[in-house]
C-alpha cells in the first residue's frame, strides 16, 4: 500500500515522452510502408532472381560452348518457366513478364544479326532510355519514380500539388535512379564495342544487382524522411460516405413528416 504521507508514483507518461513515442512509432510506420511499397514495385528478392537468371544462364552456356542458339533458347525457356511458376502460384506476373519480353527481344536481335553480344543490346538500350526518362521527367516537374510509386502508396498524383515535401523526395530519388543508370551505361556501352561476348556478359551480370540495390536504398532513405502520402482513395471513400449520409438525412427529414409543410 502507498503511505498516506507520500505521493503515489504516477503511471501516466509525460507529454514529452508520449510525443516522442508517437514520433518514433510514426517514423517506424513510414519506413515499413515505404519498404513494403518498394518491395511491391520492384519485386523484391524474387524479382531480382527473375531479372538475373536468364542472362546468367545465357552467358554461362555461351562461355562453355560458344553456341548462340543453345544459349538463347535456354535463356528464353527459363524466362517462360518463371512466368509459368508464377501463374501456377497465382502470383503477380508483371516482373516475370517483363523479363520474358526483355529476353525475347535480345534473342530475336541476336538471331537476326548472328552476333551473340546483341543479346544484351536491347536491355542496354532500355537502361539508357530509362535513365534519360528519370532525368527528363524530374526536370519537367513530374519525377518518374513518383509516377511509379504514387498508385502503390494510394496517393496517385496528389504529391505534385498537395505534398511538396514528398515531391521533393521523389525528385531526389529519380535523380539517383537516373544518374546510377547512366553510370552503368557508361561502363557497358564501351564494353559492347571493345569486349567479347563472354566478358560483356559477366560484367553485365555483375552490374545487375548492386546499382539496383543502391538506387532502391536511396529511394527508401528519401521517402522514409518525406511527409506521409495522402491517401486519395480513402478521401474519395470518405466523401462517398458523407454524401450517402447527407442523402439519408434528407430522405429521413422529408419522409417522416418533420419537414416543412405548406400552408393551406
Secondary structure, DSSP 8 states (H G I E B T S, - for coil): ---TTS-----S--HHHHHHHHHHHHHHHHHHHHHHHHHHHH-HHHHHHHHHHHHHHHHHHHHHH--HHHHHHHHHHHHHHHHHHHHHHT---HHHHHHHHHHHHHHHHHHHH--TTHHHHHHHHHHHHHHHHHHHHHHTT--HHHHHHHTTTT-TTHHHHT-HHHHHHHHHHHHHHHHHHHHHHHHHHHHHHHS-HHHHHHHHHHHHHHHHHHHHHHHHHHHHTS-----HHHHHHHHHHHHHHHHHHHHHHHHSS-S-----
